[in-house]
């Protein structure tokens, strides 16, 4: 390529012409400068078309050509590999030429055991709330053969000019719920009369939907009560149990075991430590 350009420059320099054209004959330095500029531009074009280098706005003098992915949101951020819990994936997209210039938005869900080229929609259907608002939506679930851990989701938006924008987010694939708090009130419990009221509260964080918790149970045998007492759910996250402790319970530190399980086969356990005084 360089030899071809140099030959053309030499031919132009040697070809006859008017005096005005002769005054424009390139010097050797000018010819070298033109070759250098041509080589520079060729490299820049190569970078733009290279998947390895990718698009960088600084490479085209900050001319806005590509779509813009404003944000990507995944709800819930944690979900189990059960083939049933729905993941809602949202991508807010814009384009310098307007939303009508967007040709498609796709997500790579291979990390979730799904296809690597799944389409997001902005048509008011299939989980999308408002058609044509620039927020593209996809609903999916995690394959039950996917290993637990953090998973990356790559989203790409393309426009009708052939430009592509890429962004990503991540979710956590988890199976077990978490008991984030478990406590008794009052603590210590001072036994007075035949029975003394006691309130137990537990908060559970479940990967996926809160309503997929099967139940929360507490072992009240240290208080001379039942062994597997189910707690009441107030909002699928917080669980409450009010009991009356008999005066026959001896004073001392009591350890009440708490357990929970979800429909994905996960479980969690905790202990409520309670002081009893007389």
C-alpha positions as CSV (number, residue, x, y, z in Angstrom):
1,X,0.0,0.0,0.0
2,X,2.8,2.4,0.9
3,X,4.6,1.6,-2.3
4,X,1.5,2.3,-4.3
5,X,0.9,5.7,-2.7
6,X,4.5,6.7,-3.1
7,X,4.4,5.7,-6.8
8,X,1.2,7.8,-7.3
9,X,2.8,10.8,-5.6
10,X,5.9,10.5,-7.7
11,X,3.9,10.2,-10.9
12,X,1.9,13.3,-10.0
13,X,5.0,15.1,-9.2
14,X,6.6,14.2,-12.6
15,X,3.5,14.6,-14.8
16,X,3.3,17.8,-17.0
17,X,0.8,20.5,-16.2
18,X,0.1,24.2,-16.0
19,X,2.3,26.5,-14.1
20,X,-0.2,26.6,-11.3
21,X,-0.1,22.8,-11.1
22,X,3.7,22.8,-11.2
23,X,3.7,25.1,-8.2
24,X,1.8,22.4,-6.2
25,X,4.4,19.8,-6.8
26,X,5.1,18.0,-3.5
27,X,8.4,18.0,-1.8
28,X,9.9,14.9,-0.4
29,X,8.9,16.0,3.1
30,X,5.3,16.6,2.1
31,X,5.1,13.2,0.4
32,X,6.4,11.5,3.6
33,X,3.8,13.5,5.6
34,X,1.0,12.3,3.4
35,X,2.1,8.7,3.6
36,X,2.3,9.0,7.4
37,X,-1.2,10.5,7.6
38,X,-2.6,7.8,5.3
39,X,-1.0,5.1,7.4
40,X,-2.4,6.7,10.6
41,X,-6.0,6.8,9.2
42,X,-5.7,3.2,8.0
43,X,-4.8,2.2,11.6
44,X,-7.7,4.2,13.1
45,X,-10.2,2.6,10.7
46,X,-8.7,-0.8,11.5
47,X,-9.2,-0.1,15.2
48,X,-12.8,0.9,14.8
49,X,-13.6,-2.3,12.8
50,X,-11.7,-4.5,15.2
51,X,-13.7,-6.5,17.8
52,X,-10.5,-6.6,19.9
53,X,-10.1,-2.8,20.2
54,X,-13.8,-1.9,20.0
55,X,-15.4,1.5,19.7
56,X,-13.9,4.4,21.6
57,X,-15.5,7.8,21.1
58,X,-12.0,9.4,21.1
59,X,-11.1,7.5,18.0
60,X,-13.6,9.4,15.9
61,X,-13.1,12.9,17.2
62,X,-16.1,12.5,19.6
63,X,-18.7,12.2,16.9
64,X,-21.7,10.5,18.4
65,X,-22.5,7.5,16.3
66,X,-23.3,4.6,18.7
67,X,-26.3,3.8,20.8
68,X,-26.2,4.6,24.5
69,X,-27.0,2.1,27.3
70,X,-28.0,4.3,30.2
71,X,-28.3,1.5,32.7
72,X,-29.0,-2.2,33.2
73,X,-31.1,-3.4,36.0
74,X,-31.7,-7.0,37.2
75,X,-34.5,-7.9,39.6
76,X,-34.0,-9.8,41.8
77,X,-30.3,-9.5,42.3
78,X,-30.2,-12.9,43.9
79,X,-32.2,-15.9,42.7
80,X,-32.0,-19.7,42.8
81,X,-31.3,-22.1,40.0
82,X,-34.8,-23.6,39.9
83,X,-36.1,-23.0,36.4
84,X,-39.1,-21.1,37.8
85,X,-38.1,-17.9,39.6
86,X,-38.4,-15.1,37.1
87,X,-35.5,-12.7,36.5
88,X,-36.6,-9.3,35.1
89,X,-33.8,-7.7,33.1
90,X,-34.1,-4.0,32.1
91,X,-31.9,-2.0,29.8
92,X,-32.5,1.7,29.3
93,X,-31.3,2.6,25.8
94,X,-31.0,5.7,23.7
95,X,-29.5,6.7,20.3
96,X,-28.2,10.0,18.9
97,X,-30.7,9.7,16.0
98,X,-33.6,8.8,18.3
99,X,-35.1,5.5,19.5
100,X,-36.4,4.7,16.1
101,X,-32.8,4.2,15.0
102,X,-32.3,1.3,17.5
103,X,-32.4,-2.0,15.6
104,X,-32.2,-4.4,18.5
105,X,-31.1,-5.0,22.1
106,X,-29.9,-8.5,23.1
107,X,-28.5,-10.2,26.2
108,X,-26.0,-13.0,26.7
109,X,-27.6,-15.3,29.3
110,X,-25.3,-18.3,28.7
111,X,-24.0,-17.8,32.3
112,X,-27.6,-18.7,33.4
113,X,-27.8,-21.8,31.3
114,X,-29.8,-19.9,28.6
115,X,-29.2,-18.7,25.1
116,X,-26.3,-16.3,24.3
117,X,-28.4,-14.0,22.1
118,X,-31.7,-13.4,23.7
119,X,-33.8,-10.4,22.6
120,X,-35.1,-7.7,24.9
121,X,-38.4,-6.0,23.9
122,X,-39.9,-2.5,24.2
123,X,-43.4,-3.4,23.1
124,X,-45.4,-3.3,26.3
125,X,-45.6,-7.2,26.3
126,X,-43.8,-10.1,28.0
127,X,-42.9,-8.1,31.1
128,X,-42.2,-4.8,29.4
129,X,-44.4,-2.1,31.1
130,X,-44.5,0.7,28.6
131,X,-44.1,0.4,24.8
132,X,-41.6,2.7,23.1
133,X,-40.1,4.3,26.3
134,X,-36.6,3.1,25.6
135,X,-36.6,0.6,28.4
136,X,-36.1,-2.9,26.9
137,X,-37.1,-5.9,29.0
138,X,-36.4,-9.6,29.1
139,X,-37.8,-12.3,31.5
140,X,-35.9,-15.5,32.1
141,X,-35.0,-18.0,34.8
142,X,-31.8,-19.8,35.9
143,X,-31.3,-23.3,34.7
144,X,-31.3,-25.8,37.6
145,X,-27.9,-27.2,36.4
146,X,-26.1,-23.8,36.8
147,X,-23.5,-23.7,39.5
148,X,-23.9,-21.2,42.4
149,X,-22.0,-17.9,42.4
150,X,-21.9,-14.6,40.7
151,X,-22.9,-14.5,37.1
152,X,-22.2,-11.8,34.4
153,X,-24.8,-10.7,32.0
154,X,-23.7,-8.8,28.9
155,X,-26.2,-6.6,27.0
156,X,-25.6,-5.2,23.5
157,X,-27.6,-2.5,21.7
158,X,-27.3,-1.9,18.0
159,X,-28.6,0.7,15.7
160,X,-29.6,0.8,12.0
161,X,-26.2,2.4,11.1
162,X,-24.4,-0.7,12.3
163,X,-22.9,0.7,15.5
164,X,-22.9,-1.3,18.7
165,X,-22.9,-0.4,22.4
166,X,-22.1,-3.0,25.1
167,X,-22.6,-3.0,28.8
168,X,-23.0,-5.6,31.5
169,X,-24.3,-6.3,35.0
170,X,-24.2,-9.3,37.3
171,X,-26.5,-11.3,39.6
172,X,-25.9,-13.9,42.3
173,X,-27.2,-17.4,41.9
174,X,-27.9,-18.7,45.4
175,X,-30.0,-21.4,46.8
176,X,-30.0,-20.9,50.6
177,X,-32.0,-18.2,52.3
178,X,-30.3,-16.1,55.0
179,X,-31.6,-15.3,58.5
180,X,-30.3,-11.7,58.9
181,X,-31.7,-11.2,62.4
182,X,-33.2,-13.3,65.2
183,X,-34.1,-11.9,68.6
184,X,-36.3,-12.0,71.6
185,X,-38.0,-9.2,73.5
186,X,-37.7,-8.6,76.4
187,X,-34.2,-9.9,77.0
188,X,-33.6,-10.8,79.7
189,X,-37.0,-12.2,80.4
190,X,-38.1,-11.8,84.1
191,X,-40.6,-14.4,85.0
192,X,-43.5,-13.0,87.0
193,X,-46.7,-14.9,87.9
194,X,-47.8,-18.0,86.1
195,X,-46.9,-16.9,82.6
196,X,-44.8,-14.0,81.1
197,X,-45.3,-12.7,77.5
198,X,-42.3,-13.1,75.1
199,X,-42.0,-11.9,71.5
200,X,-39.7,-13.6,69.0
201,X,-38.8,-11.9,65.7
202,X,-36.9,-13.2,62.8
203,X,-36.0,-11.6,59.4
204,X,-35.3,-13.8,56.4
205,X,-33.7,-12.8,53.1
206,X,-34.6,-15.3,50.3
207,X,-32.8,-15.5,46.9
208,X,-35.6,-14.9,44.5
209,X,-39.1,-14.2,45.7
210,X,-39.8,-13.6,49.4
211,X,-43.0,-15.6,49.1
212,X,-41.0,-18.7,48.2
213,X,-40.1,-19.2,51.9
214,X,-41.8,-22.4,53.1
215,X,-41.8,-21.3,56.7
216,X,-39.8,-20.3,59.8
217,X,-39.8,-22.6,62.8
218,X,-38.4,-22.2,66.3
219,X,-37.6,-24.8,69.0
220,X,-39.2,-23.7,72.2
221,X,-38.3,-26.8,74.3
222,X,-35.9,-24.8,76.5
223,X,-38.9,-22.7,77.6
224,X,-41.0,-25.9,78.2
225,X,-43.1,-25.2,75.1
226,X,-43.3,-26.9,71.7
227,X,-40.4,-28.3,69.7
228,X,-41.3,-27.1,66.2
229,X,-43.5,-24.0,66.5
230,X,-44.2,-22.1,63.2
231,X,-43.8,-18.4,63.3
232,X,-46.3,-16.0,61.7
233,X,-45.3,-14.2,58.5
234,X,-46.1,-10.4,58.5
235,X,-44.8,-9.6,55.0
236,X,-42.9,-12.7,53.7
237,X,-39.7,-11.3,55.1
238,X,-40.4,-10.7,58.8
239,X,-41.7,-13.4,61.0
240,X,-43.2,-13.0,64.5
241,X,-44.2,-15.3,67.3
242,X,-45.7,-14.3,70.6
243,X,-45.7,-16.8,73.4
244,X,-46.3,-16.9,77.2
245,X,-43.5,-18.5,79.1
246,X,-44.5,-20.6,82.2
247,X,-43.0,-19.7,85.5
248,X,-41.8,-23.3,85.9
249,X,-38.9,-22.6,83.5
250,X,-35.6,-22.5,85.4
251,X,-33.5,-19.3,85.3
252,X,-30.5,-19.2,83.1
253,X,-29.5,-18.7,79.5
254,X,-31.7,-20.3,76.9
255,X,-30.8,-21.1,73.3
256,X,-33.7,-21.3,70.9
257,X,-32.9,-22.9,67.5
258,X,-34.5,-21.3,64.5
259,X,-34.7,-22.8,61.0
260,X,-36.2,-21.9,57.6
261,X,-36.4,-23.5,54.2
262,X,-37.5,-22.4,50.7
263,X,-39.0,-24.1,47.7
264,X,-35.7,-24.2,45.9
265,X,-34.4,-26.7,48.4
266,X,-32.3,-24.2,50.4
267,X,-32.2,-23.8,54.1
268,X,-30.8,-21.7,56.9
269,X,-30.5,-21.9,60.7
270,X,-29.9,-19.5,63.5
271,X,-30.1,-19.3,67.3
272,X,-31.9,-16.9,69.6
273,X,-30.1,-16.5,72.9
274,X,-32.3,-15.4,75.7
275,X,-31.6,-14.8,79.4
276,X,-34.3,-15.9,81.9
277,X,-34.4,-14.3,85.4
278,X,-36.6,-14.9,88.4
